[in-house]
Amino acid sequence: MKQAFFPLAIALIFTSVSAASVDTAVIYSTSMHKSIKCVIVKPETYLKGQKLFPVVYLLHGYSDRYDTYIKTIPAIKTYADEMQLVIVCPDGGFSSWYFDSPVDSTYQYDTYISKEVIGYIDKHYRTIPNRNHRAIVGHSMGGHGALYLALRHPDIFGVAGSMSGGVNLMPFPREWDIAKRIGDSKTYRTNWQNRSIVNMVDHFPTQSMKIMIDCGVDDFFCTVNRQLHQKMLELKIPHDYIERPGYHSWEYWGNAIEYQLLFFKKYFDDQGN
């Protein structure tokens, strides 16, 4: 009995371990004149042929970094395998909010993500290099960043998601270094208004774009997410919106990311190759 059990136990262990591989690339930013690290998660099948893959860009939150997701939610390796996705986790700086800062030339993270990172990934990895096979998502600061970059670059991204995103900056004039990136909210009020997602949707891109917004009911960003949802309904902008119990926490995002990736996978499948 013991002899029969031991090989079976070993087999179960190995089959439960994700075979996805993880690279850490160093991508030079011409716009900021520095090298920045980036994690790339490749499904197991990437190493077994010449297939091209859709790509999901996964943006971290305030005070996090490029390797936070792979360390905090290692299940993203399993998701890359199951859904046949390349998942890219770029570094967005401690508090960039993914803007090209108009007041600090050392923070040009819109250009970095939308041009430099994507250019590097499409050059060095077997991607399907078009908007119909490119998604962007993130949590908190990264949730704002994902929608911000998608709305600014609808020619680059066909689908976007936000988890607990800071989708309206105006209620938080002294928080999270936002004023360091775009100026104080009184003197530079226009900067704050134009970079808040709740205002950006007034100019929703003419290209078809799928959007999924997810926020916990106990999250301090829940109110601004509800406001964004309501405005998008009024503007008749198609989108998926989810509220469920949860706080601004990794427990919540660890659950939410799987649903975001499933949403993207369905979108990619509908586009074909």
Beta strands, then each sheet from edge to edge (+ up, - down):
strand 1: 21-29
strand 2: 34-42
strand 3: 55-59
strand 4: 86-90
strand 5: 134-139
strand 6: 159-163
strand 7: 210-216
strand 8: 240-244
sheet 1: 1+ 2- 4+ 3+ 5+ 6+ 7+ 8+
end
